Amino acid sequence: MSDGTSATADSNAANILKLKPGPSPRVLKGHPWVYTNEVAKLLPAEFNGQVVELRDARGRMLGSGIYNGRSQIIWRRLSRDRVELDLAFLESQLAAAIARRKPDTARRLVWAEADGLPGLVVDQFGDVLVVQILTAGMDAVQPQIAQALQKLLKPADIVFRNDAPSRKLEGLEQSVFTHSGERAGATWFNLDGIEYFVDLQAGHKTGFYLDQREQHQHVASYAKGRRVLDGCCHQGGFALHCAKAGASAVLAVDISEECIQAARLNAGKNQLAIDFEAKNLFDWFTDNREAQFDLIVLDPPSFARNKKSLKGALRGYKELNLRAMRMLSPGGILATYSCSQHVTSQLFNDVLCEAAADARREAIVLAETGQPADHPVLLTMPESHYLKGAILELR
């Protein structure tokens, strides 16, 4: 790292981004992002998607990162040192990310900033890789990403799911294609003893939610002989595992008819008896106030897409959990989760406490849950800790 004197001497270089004087931004405490209102001035548009150095207000180097003046997040750190986003760097970072994961038939191989590759997500399903590129810098080196992954893993194909809405915030177009040029056909995929019909090219995000695999099995360990409600079931992961574990009855609810059809198909393939209903879960609770269950799973989509929606999200989480607690039999189990990055573990815990108080139920914490090891949390980046949950016994 350069000292203050030499840094100041070249602080006017075209490819250097400088923080403005004033209150310390989070990047000085290790956060990997810089926002437009934190820099002295923008760089020319020609630097969008390129690697530039970041300097503090005194000219001291803070690292190398991807710049994009079209985004509110103007700089995303690649390294605290000087680096180039080239094939050698990509191979090194990808190899390190892969080495941190345990071998598995399906796993997340790269989790963006947590693996030092901002805006790059890679999931593995057997011998096929699914890649999401979310930043302009990574988009510019898509061929090198494919080359590095081929060298390291020799996949049968790579599916590029560049259709996330957040790409628009980076000024990027949306597209879905494969490295081979051939369509990646939908197929049955065995995951933890359950057969799922997975469409890697058209399914949601990368085709399957890998972050709840451990919880599917954990919750199922409580299911034998119990009446189970799987709220917001998506492809039916919780419902399928609970039915397989010997639940006396399983009902899966989801607002999406498409998800219900997929979950029903999975249940049929696995010869598991599950009832399904396509309905908004809040409405379902309203229409079935007298129903009673012994195990309820709440795994809704994110309620807080941004900080402005946080207050409403907390109300929604409280209401959902309150209704579930009222519907549980004595000794019943509530497995409840939030995937909203703006809802911290403490906020989620507070919501559960309020819901239990309003339901006039004692709630015993059997487990506090989070992200699996292949979705690592970057300590200095709270946004990377998006998934949290709890398994409660209601008395």
C-alpha positions in Angstrom: 0.0 0.0 0.0 1.3 3.5 -0.8 2.0 5.9 2.0 0.1 9.2 2.3 2.8 11.2 0.4 3.0 9.2 -2.7 -0.7 8.6 -2.7 -1.4 12.3 -2.7 1.0 12.9 -5.5 -1.0 10.9 -7.9 -4.5 11.4 -6.4 -5.6 13.2 -9.5 -5.0 10.3 -11.8 -8.0 9.5 -14.0 -8.6 6.0 -12.7 -8.6 7.0 -9.0 -11.8 7.5 -7.1 -11.6 9.7 -4.0 -13.8 10.0 -1.0 -14.9 13.4 0.0 -14.0 14.9 3.3 -16.5 14.6 6.1 -18.1 11.8 8.3 -16.4 8.4 7.8 -18.3 6.2 5.3 -18.7 2.5 6.1 -15.9 1.6 3.6 -13.3 2.9 6.1 -14.6 0.3 8.6 -14.3 -2.5 6.1 -17.6 -2.4 4.1 -16.9 -3.2 0.4 -19.3 -0.6 -1.0 -19.1 3.1 -1.7 -22.1 5.2 -2.7 -22.3 8.1 -5.1 -22.8 10.7 -2.2 -19.6 9.6 -0.6 -17.1 10.5 -3.3 -15.6 13.9 -4.2 -16.5 13.6 -7.9 -17.5 10.9 -10.4 -15.2 9.5 -13.0 -15.8 9.7 -16.7 -18.3 7.3 -18.1 -15.5 5.4 -19.9 -14.6 3.9 -16.5 -17.9 2.3 -15.9 -17.4 -1.4 -15.4 -13.6 -1.0 -15.0 -11.3 -1.5 -12.0 -10.3 1.7 -10.2 -8.4 2.5 -7.0 -10.2 4.1 -4.1 -8.5 6.7 -2.0 -9.6 8.4 1.2 -9.9 12.2 1.5 -6.2 12.4 2.4 -5.2 10.3 -0.6 -4.4 7.0 1.1 -5.2 3.9 -0.9 -8.1 1.8 0.3 -8.2 -0.9 -2.4 -9.2 -1.8 -6.0 -12.8 -2.2 -7.0 -15.3 -2.2 -9.8 -16.6 1.3 -10.7 -20.0 2.1 -12.2 -21.2 5.7 -12.3 -24.7 4.5 -13.4 -25.3 2.8 -10.1 -26.0 4.2 -6.6 -23.3 1.8 -5.4 -20.5 3.4 -7.3 -17.6 1.2 -6.2 -17.4 -2.4 -5.0 -14.2 -3.7 -3.6 -12.3 -6.5 -5.2 -9.2 -6.3 -3.0 -7.4 -4.1 -0.5 -4.4 -4.3 -2.9 -3.9 -3.2 -6.5 -5.4 -5.9 -8.7 -6.7 -6.2 -12.2 -10.0 -8.0 -13.1 -8.3 -10.4 -15.5 -8.3 -14.2 -16.1 -5.5 -14.8 -13.5 -7.4 -12.9 -10.8 -10.7 -14.7 -11.6 -9.0 -18.1 -11.5 -7.4 -17.3 -8.2 -10.6 -16.1 -6.6 -12.8 -18.8 -8.0 -10.3 -21.5 -6.9 -10.3 -20.1 -3.4 -14.1 -20.0 -3.3 -14.4 -23.6 -4.5 -11.8 -24.8 -2.0 -13.9 -23.3 0.9 -16.9 -25.5 0.0 -17.4 -29.1 0.8 -18.0 -31.4 -2.2 -21.7 -31.9 -2.9 -24.1 -32.6 -5.8 -25.6 -29.2 -5.4 -24.0 -26.2 -3.8 -23.3 -22.5 -4.0 -19.8 -22.0 -5.3 -19.5 -18.2 -5.3 -21.4 -15.8 -3.1 -20.5 -12.3 -4.5 -18.8 -10.0 -2.1 -18.4 -12.7 0.5 -16.0 -14.5 -1.9 -14.3 -11.3 -3.2 -16.2 -11.3 -6.5 -18.9 -8.6 -6.2 -21.9 -9.2 -8.4 -21.0 -12.8 -9.2 -23.1 -15.8 -8.0 -22.3 -19.4 -9.1 -24.4 -22.4 -8.2 -23.6 -26.0 -9.1 -26.2 -28.6 -9.9 -24.4 -31.9 -10.7 -22.2 -31.2 -13.8 -24.0 -28.0 -14.8 -23.1 -24.5 -13.4 -25.6 -21.7 -13.2 -24.1 -18.2 -13.1 -25.7 -14.9 -12.2 -23.8 -11.7 -13.1 -25.2 -8.6 -11.4 -22.5 -5.9 -11.9 -21.1 -4.1 -14.9 -17.6 -5.1 -14.0 -18.3 -8.8 -13.9 -20.5 -8.5 -17.1 -17.5 -7.1 -18.9 -15.4 -10.2 -18.2 -18.2 -12.9 -18.7 -16.0 -14.8 -21.3 -13.1 -15.0 -18.8 -15.5 -16.2 -16.0 -16.6 -19.0 -18.3 -13.0 -19.8 -19.2 -11.9 -19.9 -15.6 -14.9 -22.1 -14.5 -14.3 -24.5 -17.4 -10.6 -24.9 -16.4 -11.4 -25.4 -12.7 -14.5 -27.6 -12.8 -14.9 -28.9 -16.4 -18.7 -28.6 -16.3 -20.9 -30.1 -19.0 -22.4 -26.6 -19.5 -22.7 -23.2 -18.0 -26.1 -21.5 -17.8 -25.9 -17.7 -17.6 -29.0 -16.4 -15.8 -28.5 -12.7 -16.4 -32.2 -11.9 -15.9 -32.1 -10.5 -12.4 -34.1 -7.2 -12.1 -31.1 -5.6 -10.2 -29.1 -5.6 -13.5 -31.2 -2.6 -14.6 -29.7 -0.6 -11.7 -26.3 -1.3 -13.2 -27.4 -0.2 -16.7 -27.3 -3.8 -18.0 -29.6 -5.7 -20.2 -31.3 -9.0 -19.2 -30.6 -12.3 -21.0 -30.5 -16.0 -20.4 -28.1 -18.2 -22.4 -25.8 -21.2 -22.1 -22.1 -21.3 -22.8 -22.6 -24.2 -25.2 -25.4 -22.5 -27.1 -27.7 -25.5 -26.4 -30.7 -25.2 -24.2 -30.2 -26.6 -20.7 -33.2 -28.9 -20.5 -35.4 -29.2 -17.3 -34.8 -32.5 -15.6 -35.3 -34.5 -12.4 -32.6 -33.8 -9.8 -32.1 -35.8 -6.6 -31.3 -33.6 -3.6 -31.1 -35.0 -0.1 -33.2 -38.0 -1.0 -36.0 -36.0 -2.7 -36.6 -35.8 -6.5 -37.2 -32.3 -7.8 -38.1 -31.2 -11.3 -35.5 -28.4 -11.9 -35.4 -26.0 -14.8 -32.0 -24.3 -14.6 -32.7 -22.0 -17.5 -36.3 -20.9 -16.6 -36.7 -21.5 -12.9 -36.6 -18.7 -10.3 -33.1 -17.2 -9.8 -30.6 -20.1 -10.4 -33.4 -22.7 -10.5 -33.6 -23.8 -6.9 -33.2 -22.3 -3.4 -30.1 -24.0 -2.1 -29.9 -21.9 1.1 -32.6 -23.8 2.9 -31.5 -27.4 2.2 -30.2 -27.9 5.8 -33.4 -26.5 7.2 -35.6 -28.8 5.1 -34.1 -31.8 6.9 -33.8 -30.1 10.3 -37.5 -29.2 10.4 -38.5 -32.6 9.1 -36.9 -34.2 12.2 -39.9 -32.7 14.2 -42.5 -33.8 11.7 -43.3 -37.5 12.5 -46.9 -37.9 13.5 -47.6 -34.1 13.3 -50.1 -32.1 11.2 -47.9 -29.8 9.1 -48.5 -26.5 7.4 -45.9 -25.4 4.9 -46.5 -21.7 4.3 -45.0 -20.1 1.1 -44.0 -23.6 0.0 -42.4 -22.7 -3.4 -41.2 -26.0 -4.8 -42.3 -27.8 -1.7 -39.0 -28.5 0.1 -40.3 -28.4 3.6 -43.5 -30.1 2.8 -41.8 -33.0 0.9 -39.3 -33.7 3.6 -41.9 -33.5 6.4 -44.2 -35.9 4.5 -41.2 -38.3 3.9 -40.4 -38.1 7.6 -43.8 -39.4 8.6 -46.1 -36.4 9.2 -49.7 -37.4 9.7 -50.9 -34.7 7.3 -49.2 -32.0 5.2 -50.7 -28.9 3.7 -48.6 -26.7 1.4 -49.8 -23.1 0.6 -48.3 -20.7 -1.9 -49.6 -17.6 -3.7 -48.1 -18.8 -7.0 -50.1 -21.3 -9.0 -46.9 -22.1 -10.8 -45.1 -23.0 -7.6 -48.0 -25.1 -6.5 -48.0 -27.0 -9.8 -44.2 -27.6 -9.4 -44.6 -28.8 -5.8 -47.5 -31.1 -6.7 -45.4 -32.6 -9.5 -42.5 -33.2 -7.0 -44.9 -34.8 -4.5 -46.2 -37.2 -7.2 -42.8 -38.2 -8.3 -41.8 -39.0 -4.7 -45.1 -40.7 -4.0 -45.8 -38.4 -1.0 -49.3 -37.5 0.2 -49.5 -33.7 0.4 -52.5 -31.3 0.0 -51.9 -28.1 -1.9 -53.6 -24.7 -2.1 -52.7 -21.7 -4.2 -53.6 -18.7 -2.1 -52.1 -15.7 -0.4 -50.9 -16.9 3.0 -52.4 -14.0 4.9 -55.8 -14.6 3.2 -55.5 -18.3 4.0 -55.0 -17.6 7.7 -58.0 -15.3 7.7 -60.2 -17.9 6.0 -59.0 -20.8 8.3 -58.9 -19.3 11.8 -60.2 -22.5 13.4 -57.6 -24.8 11.8 -55.0 -26.3 14.0 -51.5 -27.7 13.3 -48.7 -29.3 15.2 -45.9 -27.9 13.0 -46.0 -24.7 10.9 -43.3 -23.5 8.6 -43.1 -19.8 7.5 -40.6 -19.2 4.8 -42.0 -16.1 2.9 -40.2 -14.2 0.2 -38.5 -11.0 1.2 -40.9 -8.4 2.7 -38.3 -5.6 2.7 -36.8 -4.9 -0.7 -35.3 -1.7 0.6 -34.9 0.3 3.8 -38.0 2.4 3.0 -40.2 -0.8 3.2 -38.7 -2.0 6.5 -41.4 -0.7 8.8 -44.2 -2.4 6.7 -42.1 -5.6 6.5 -41.8 -5.9 10.2 -45.6 -5.5 10.6 -46.1 -8.2 8.0 -43.7 -10.6 9.7 -45.3 -10.0 13.1 -48.9 -10.6 11.7 -47.8 -13.8 9.9 -46.1 -15.2 13.0 -48.9 -14.2 15.3 -51.5 -16.0 13.2 -49.3 -19.1 13.0 -48.7 -19.1 16.8 -52.5 -18.9 17.4 -53.0 -21.9 15.2 -50.4 -24.2 16.8 -51.5 -26.9 19.2 -49.8 -27.0 22.7 -46.3 -28.2 22.2 -46.5 -27.3 18.6 -43.4 -26.2 16.6 -43.0 -23.0 14.6 -40.1 -22.9 12.1 -40.0 -19.3 10.9 -37.6 -17.5 8.6 -36.8 -14.1 7.0 -34.7 -13.6 3.9 -34.9 -9.8 4.0 -31.4 -8.4 4.3 -32.7 -5.2 5.9 -34.3 -7.2 8.7 -31.5 -7.9 11.2 -31.5 -10.9 13.5 -32.3 -8.6 16.4 -35.3 -7.1 14.6 -36.6 -10.5 13.7 -36.2 -11.7 17.2 -38.1 -8.6 18.4 -41.0 -9.4 16.0 -41.2 -12.9 17.3 -41.3 -11.7 20.9 -44.1 -9.3 20.1 -46.1 -12.0 18.3 -45.7 -14.5 21.1 -46.8 -11.8 23.6 -49.9 -10.9 21.6 -50.7 -14.6 21.1 -50.4 -15.2 24.9 -48.1 -18.1 24.2 -44.8 -19.1 25.8 -42.2 -19.7 23.1 -39.2 -21.8 23.8 -36.2 -21.4 21.4 -35.2 -24.8 20.1 -32.7 -23.4 17.5 -31.6 -20.1 15.9 -30.8 -20.6 12.3 -28.9 -18.8 9.6 -27.2 -19.3 6.3 -25.4 -22.5 5.4 -21.6 -22.5 5.1 -21.7 -22.2 1.3 -23.5 -18.9 1.7 -20.8 -17.2 3.8 -21.4 -13.9 5.7 -18.9 -11.2 5.3 -18.4 -9.7 8.8 -18.1 -6.1 7.6 -21.1 -6.4 5.3 -24.4 -6.8 7.1 -26.2 -7.1 3.8 -24.5 -10.5 3.2 -26.3 -11.9 6.3 -29.8 -12.0 4.7 -31.2 -15.3 6.0 -32.1 -15.8 9.6 -34.7 -17.9 11.4 -35.8 -19.7 14.6 -37.4 -22.9 15.5 -39.8 -22.4 18.5 -41.9 -24.7 20.7 -45.2 -23.0 21.6 -46.7 -23.8 25.0 
